[in-house]
Amino acid sequence: MLSRTRSTFFVTTICRRSSFLRGYSTIHDAEDRDVVIVGGGPAGLALASALGSSQAVRKSLKMTVVDAGDLSKIENWSMDGDEFSNRVSSLTNGSIQFLKGAGAWDRVEQSRTCAIEEMQVWDGVSDARITFSAADLPLQAQEMSRMTENLNLQRGLLKHLSQIPEIQLLDNVRVTTIGKEDGANGWSLVSLSNGQTFRTRLLVGADGPNSPVRAFAGITTHGWAYDTHAVVATLSHAPRAPFQPPNTTAYQRFLPTGPIAFLPLSATESSMVWSTKPALAAALKSIDPSALANFVNAAFRLPEVSIRYLHDLLLSSVASRKTLTADEALEEIQWRERSHNISTTSAYSSALSTGEVGIPPEGSESLPPLVTSIQSGTVASFPLRYSHADTYIADGGRVVLVGDAAHTVHPLAGQGLNAGLADVQVLAQTIETALLQGGDIGSRTALLPYTRARWLENHKILAAVDKLHKLYSTTLPPVVWARSVGLEVINELDTIKAALMVTAGGGGGGSRMHGGAWGWDVAAKSLENLDTVANAAKVAGSGLVNVVGAGLQQLGNAFSQNRR
């Protein structure tokens, strides 16, 4: 988000009005606002759009969005049709329904979005696989989710907000200090680098994981940094052959060093998110893009033992300051393919002609297209962490958190932005309800329904994703067996797969976004059982069958009880 990367705040908690007066000429210099949103990323702009879409809110409340970046650059952002930004998100049907209801989705350039109609996920060690398809969803949903660049979404939100003059947008402006009036119900005082000061009934922190608004409110967080960095890039490849389905399938392979995901953007372009160890991430980022393309193809095709060897080779070449060329990487990969008896006509071969027209090789639908090149300037990396605020509202009210300011999650399930949009949807509804009932929109009492609705929901998602990350980070044979059996059994149970897709946001209605967390709850508890298996396996592997069986039985019982 823009505010996370380009904002610099100096946060000062001022408890006494007299202290505030010493910092500024007079309290009367402050302009009154009902809502000030700090952060012009997707979450902050979506909240402003949702509030602005309500006539009652728009006509009754004075609202301002503040961002340190140049929002005009985003509003005027454009790229050629065959080029894509490297920061993308998979928006669930629930998120899209919310954006449509807010009036913003029509402003998003649809030609730069791509439907995901199927998702294939498999174990990089055992090759156990699970396939999710929109055809398995209820209500005849035509797609599971839709990919779009974050910039495309932000631009659409800004275009929508340009039609709502009641909402003030301030960009290229830093928040320099945040204070508080004297008294338990004192309003927040926000001072800006342009000399303005706002006295606001409600201050919203949509300012990223290092949120200064959260620091000002004294809201603590729990979490940890993963020993993992995400490498992102925009990939180019040939279009699917005439006898193959379109490029609307997302692929994700769980390697012991972390998952690699292939996410479609168009017929010939896709996005990569490769979560791996920091040293390997740095090495992948440093090599020639054409060599990186070869490593990406190998990561989806070669057995894990050969991938491990290739990664060691790459790390050694970086350590010795020897440049690993694309030809050298391809030669090593093809030697490994021959050692595994992979035919040059197999879908698993890197030598397969990517432009050949005709009947595709068997199994080609199980793999992403071969990457031919990587879009210039799109390779980047960033560290990953788990973080969750202990509450979303300050003790005395007046301050509330949404999106990454409230929680950050590993990207392997693509739930980060969707969870933030769900926060925004509920908060906008909470503010509107308080307004219509004549309440104080910034009071703790008015805001409690928001934190009650979203904190536990997000906790379930974060817990399930965190356990998935840990579960697939081991090559211990009994654990690999246990997770593989579980994956293959669930893959045969269409009802459970459909329920998991719906609760993850793949269903049709917007209410699904924050109304189906029992699925994440069941997933988290089932993964806890497999965590227990992992620990037990270090002592003895003989009891795995009973433990995994109990976990799967619990999963099935929970879904059955909920359906009744």
Summary of the structure (lengths in Angstrom):
residues: 564
radius of gyration: 24.7
end to end distance: 41.7
largest distance: 79.1
contacts: 2009
relative contact order: 0.14
helix: 46%
strand: 21%
